[in-house]
Amino acid sequence: MSYSNYPSSTSNQPAEPPKDNRKLIYGILIAALVGTWGYIIYDKNKSGEKINQLTTQYTAADSSRSAVEAEYNDALSRMDSLTGSNTKLSGDLAARKNEIDSLKANIKTELSKKNADLGKAKSMIKELNGKITDLLAQVEQLKQENQTLTVANTDLTNQRDTLTAQKTRVQQTLDTTEAQRSHIQDVGSTLHASNINIAAIDIKGSGKEKVVTKANKTDVFRISFDLDENRIAPSGGKELYVCVTGPDGHPITIPANGSGTFQTREEGEKVFTNKLNVQYEQGKRMPVSFDWKPETGKYQTGNYKIEIYQNGYKIGEGTKALKKGGLFS
């Protein structure tokens, strides 16, 4: 038979009832749940703070962007006012405006980016404003200079108008004087006939000539006169018109000898009987003589008037009376 120090499983001592662990488990679960909710609440608070922080940052960034855009629009407004009142810029000003346009395009490109570099944009806008200010100053200076030039131009225009008016008056005076001088020279250069003589000539069969007074004895009129010396009339050819008026008061024309009409200065158009061309020498007396006879070869009795014209003016006049012939003339 063997012996052991361990109690026998078949001992008669009563068994202890099992322990109830549910409370412990529930406690652990509740603690875990409370911890979970605490973490969730904490995390939510942290997330809210981050969202608020991001919102604040976004609002600040958006505000900064808006401020930069407002500053840019302000610069554009200044530029618009410049180009509106100065639609045409030339030379150096046009080159400066091209620089401004290029800078505007760069600013617009930068601001159109989602993640725009606002610092860079602000720097460019500052440069833009500086260029616009310089351009405005130059344009204003040009305006002042233009106003000064406008006043000076107005003065010059007034002076020019005054001088033009004076020149017109002087020219009118000169024209009047020239017209008067020309008229005086024209009249002064007109020749004058003196020593006018009209002789009735009877030409015999032998050719011998005899001065007569009877109409039936007259073969030709011999008209003679002197062209007086004239220091104004230039040397050269002169046209003389001779007008013969018969005893009946009618002008006598001889178409076969080239009779016609000419224009006088004071009497209008006039019929001439004969036209002479003479070569006059300035400042010298010149004798002129020619024969004239009627187309029929017969003379009427009565008074014949002979007028001499040159340069449209009458320069001499004479008359010749022919008597009626007797029975035995």
C-alpha positions in Angstrom: 0.0 0.0 0.0 1.4 3.4 -0.9 0.9 6.8 0.6 0.9 10.4 -0.9 1.3 13.9 0.6 -1.3 15.4 -1.8 -4.9 15.4 -0.9 -7.0 13.1 -2.7 -9.3 14.3 -5.4 -12.0 12.4 -3.7 -11.7 14.4 -0.6 -14.9 15.1 1.1 -14.2 18.9 1.4 -17.0 21.0 -0.3 -16.1 22.7 -3.8 -16.0 26.6 -4.0 -18.5 28.2 -6.3 -17.0 29.8 -9.7 -16.3 33.5 -9.6 -18.6 35.9 -11.7 -16.2 38.0 -14.0 -19.0 39.8 -16.0 -18.7 42.9 -14.0 -15.0 43.1 -14.7 -15.6 42.5 -18.4 -18.4 45.1 -18.5 -16.2 47.6 -16.7 -13.4 47.0 -19.2 -15.8 47.3 -22.1 -17.3 50.5 -20.7 -13.9 51.9 -20.1 -12.9 51.0 -23.6 -16.0 52.5 -25.0 -15.6 55.7 -23.0 -12.0 55.9 -24.2 -13.0 55.4 -27.8 -15.6 58.1 -27.6 -13.2 60.3 -25.8 -10.7 59.8 -28.6 -13.3 60.4 -31.2 -14.4 63.6 -29.5 -10.8 64.6 -29.1 -9.9 63.8 -32.7 -13.0 65.6 -33.9 -12.0 68.6 -31.9 -8.6 68.5 -33.3 -10.0 68.1 -36.8 -12.3 71.0 -36.2 -9.4 73.1 -35.1 -7.5 72.1 -38.2 -10.4 72.9 -40.4 -10.9 76.2 -38.7 -7.2 76.8 -39.1 -7.2 75.9 -42.8 -10.4 78.0 -43.3 -8.7 80.9 -41.6 -5.6 80.4 -43.7 -7.7 80.1 -46.9 -9.7 83.2 -45.9 -6.5 85.0 -45.3 -5.1 83.8 -48.6 -8.2 84.7 -50.4 -8.3 88.1 -48.8 -4.6 88.6 -49.8 -5.4 87.5 -53.3 -8.4 89.8 -53.4 -6.3 92.7 -52.1 -3.6 92.0 -54.8 -6.3 91.8 -57.5 -7.9 95.0 -56.2 -4.5 96.7 -56.4 -4.0 95.3 -59.9 -7.5 96.6 -61.0 -6.6 99.9 -59.5 -3.5 100.1 -61.6 -5.6 99.1 -64.7 -8.1 101.9 -63.9 -5.2 104.4 -63.8 -4.0 103.1 -67.1 -7.4 103.2 -68.7 -7.8 106.9 -67.7 -4.4 107.5 -69.4 -5.2 105.8 -72.6 -8.7 107.2 -72.7 -7.5 110.8 -72.8 -4.4 110.0 -74.8 -5.5 107.6 -77.5 -2.4 108.2 -79.6 1.0 107.9 -78.0 4.1 108.1 -80.1 7.9 107.7 -79.9 9.2 107.1 -76.4 5.8 107.2 -74.8 4.6 104.4 -77.1 7.6 102.3 -76.1 6.8 102.8 -72.4 3.2 101.9 -73.0 4.3 98.7 -74.7 6.4 97.9 -71.6 3.4 98.5 -69.4 1.2 96.2 -71.6 3.8 93.4 -71.3 3.9 93.8 -67.5 0.1 93.7 -67.3 0.1 90.5 -69.3 2.6 88.9 -66.9 0.6 90.0 -63.8 -2.6 88.6 -65.4 -0.9 85.3 -66.1 0.4 85.0 -62.5 -3.0 85.9 -60.9 -4.8 83.4 -63.1 -2.7 80.5 -61.5 -4.4 78.5 -58.8 -1.4 78.8 -56.6 -0.4 82.3 -57.6 2.7 83.8 -56.1 1.1 86.8 -54.6 4.4 88.2 -53.5 5.7 88.1 -57.1 2.4 89.6 -58.3 2.6 92.4 -55.8 6.1 93.2 -56.8 5.1 93.3 -60.5 2.0 95.5 -59.6 4.3 97.9 -57.7 6.6 98.1 -60.8 3.4 98.6 -62.9 2.3 101.5 -60.8 5.7 103.0 -61.0 5.7 102.8 -64.8 2.1 104.2 -65.0 3.1 107.1 -62.7 6.1 107.9 -64.8 4.0 107.7 -68.0 1.3 109.9 -66.4 3.9 112.5 -65.4 5.4 112.6 -68.9 1.9 112.9 -70.5 1.0 115.7 -68.1 4.3 117.4 -69.0 3.5 117.0 -72.7 0.0 118.4 -72.1 1.5 121.5 -70.4 4.0 121.9 -73.2 1.2 121.4 -75.8 -0.9 124.1 -74.1 2.1 126.5 -74.2 2.6 125.6 -77.8 -1.1 126.1 -78.5 -1.0 129.6 -77.0 2.1 130.3 -78.9 0.6 128.9 -82.1 -2.6 131.0 -81.5 -0.4 134.1 -81.2 1.5 133.2 -84.3 -1.8 132.5 -86.1 -3.1 135.9 -85.1 0.2 137.5 -86.2 0.0 135.6 -89.4 -3.6 136.7 -90.0 -2.6 140.3 -89.3 0.3 140.1 -91.6 -1.9 138.4 -94.2 -4.4 141.2 -93.9 -1.7 143.7 -94.2 -0.1 141.9 -97.1 -3.5 141.8 -98.8 -4.0 145.5 -98.3 -0.5 146.2 -99.6 -1.0 143.8 -102.5 -4.3 145.6 -103.3 -2.5 148.9 -103.1 0.3 147.6 -105.3 -2.3 146.1 -107.8 -4.1 149.4 -107.9 -0.9 151.3 -108.3 0.3 148.8 -110.9 -3.0 149.1 -112.7 -2.7 152.9 -112.6 0.9 152.7 -113.7 0.0 150.3 -116.5 -2.9 152.5 -117.6 -0.7 155.6 -117.5 2.0 153.7 -119.4 -0.6 152.4 -121.8 -2.0 155.8 -122.4 1.4 157.4 -122.4 2.7 155.0 -125.0 -0.2 155.8 -127.3 1.1 157.8 -130.2 -0.2 161.2 -131.3 -0.7 162.4 -134.8 -0.1 166.1 -135.7 0.1 168.1 -138.9 -2.8 166.2 -140.4 -3.3 167.2 -144.0 -5.8 165.9 -146.5 -5.1 166.9 -150.1 -7.4 166.3 -153.1 -5.2 165.3 -156.0 -5.9 165.4 -159.7 -3.5 163.1 -161.6 -3.0 164.1 -165.3 -2.4 161.6 -168.0 1.2 162.5 -168.0 1.4 161.6 -164.3 1.6 165.2 -163.2 -0.3 165.9 -160.0 -2.4 169.0 -159.1 -4.1 169.9 -155.9 -7.8 170.6 -156.5 -11.0 171.4 -154.6 -13.7 170.1 -156.9 -15.2 166.6 -156.4 -15.2 165.8 -160.1 -11.6 166.7 -160.5 -10.4 164.6 -157.6 -8.7 161.3 -158.3 -7.3 160.5 -154.8 -7.1 161.8 -151.3 -3.5 162.1 -150.1 -3.6 161.9 -146.3 -0.4 162.9 -144.5 0.5 163.4 -140.8 3.3 163.1 -138.3 3.6 160.6 -135.5 5.1 162.8 -132.7 8.1 161.7 -130.7 7.2 159.5 -127.7 9.7 158.4 -125.1 7.4 155.8 -123.6 6.2 153.9 -126.7 8.7 151.2 -127.5 10.2 150.9 -130.9 8.5 148.4 -133.3 5.5 147.8 -135.4 2.4 150.0 -134.8 -1.1 149.4 -136.2 -2.9 152.6 -137.4 -6.6 152.5 -138.3 -8.0 155.2 -140.6 -11.7 155.7 -140.6 -13.3 157.8 -143.5 -16.8 159.1 -143.1 -18.6 160.4 -146.2 -20.6 163.5 -146.7 -23.8 161.5 -146.0 -22.5 160.6 -142.5 -21.8 156.9 -143.2 -18.5 155.2 -142.8 -16.9 154.3 -146.1 -15.6 150.8 -146.4 -13.5 149.2 -149.2 -13.6 145.4 -148.7 -11.2 145.0 -151.6 -8.6 147.0 -149.6 -9.2 145.1 -146.4 -11.7 147.3 -144.6 -13.2 145.9 -141.4 -13.9 146.6 -137.7 -11.7 147.1 -134.6 -12.3 147.8 -130.9 -11.8 151.2 -129.5 -11.3 152.1 -125.8 -14.1 154.7 -125.6 -16.4 154.2 -128.5 -16.7 150.4 -128.7 -16.5 148.7 -132.0 -15.9 150.9 -135.0 -15.6 150.4 -138.8 -12.2 151.3 -140.3 -11.6 152.1 -144.0 -7.9 151.4 -144.1 -5.3 149.9 -141.8 -1.6 150.9 -141.8 1.4 149.1 -140.3 4.3 151.3 -139.6 7.7 150.8 -137.9 8.0 153.4 -135.2 11.3 154.4 -133.5 11.0 155.4 -129.9 11.5 159.1 -129.2 11.5 160.2 -132.8 9.0 162.0 -135.1 7.8 159.9 -138.0 6.0 161.2 -141.1 3.2 159.0 -142.5 1.5 159.4 -145.9 -0.9 157.3 -148.0 -3.3 157.7 -150.9 -7.0 156.7 -150.7 -9.7 156.7 -153.3 -13.3 155.5 -153.2 -14.2 152.1 -154.6 -16.2 153.6 -157.4 -13.4 156.1 -158.2 -15.8 159.0 -157.8 -16.1 161.4 -154.9 -19.2 163.0 -153.5 -19.4 166.7 -152.9 -19.4 167.8 -149.2 -17.3 167.2 -146.1 -15.2 164.1 -145.6 -14.0 163.3 -142.0 -10.9 161.3 -141.5 -10.0 159.8 -138.1 -6.8 158.1 -137.1 -6.7 155.5 -134.3 -3.8 153.7 -132.5 -3.9 151.5 -129.4 -7.7 151.8 -129.3 -7.5 155.6 -128.9 -8.2 158.3 -131.5 -4.8 160.1 -132.1 -5.8 162.6 -134.8 -8.7 163.8 -136.9 -9.1 166.0 -140.1 -11.7 167.1 -142.6 -11.7 167.8 -146.3 -14.4 169.6 -148.2 -15.0 169.0 -151.9 -17.0 171.4 -154.0 -19.3 170.7 -156.8 -17.7 171.2 -160.2 -18.9 173.9 -162.6 -20.2 173.4 -166.2 -16.8 174.1 -167.7 -14.6 172.8 -164.9 
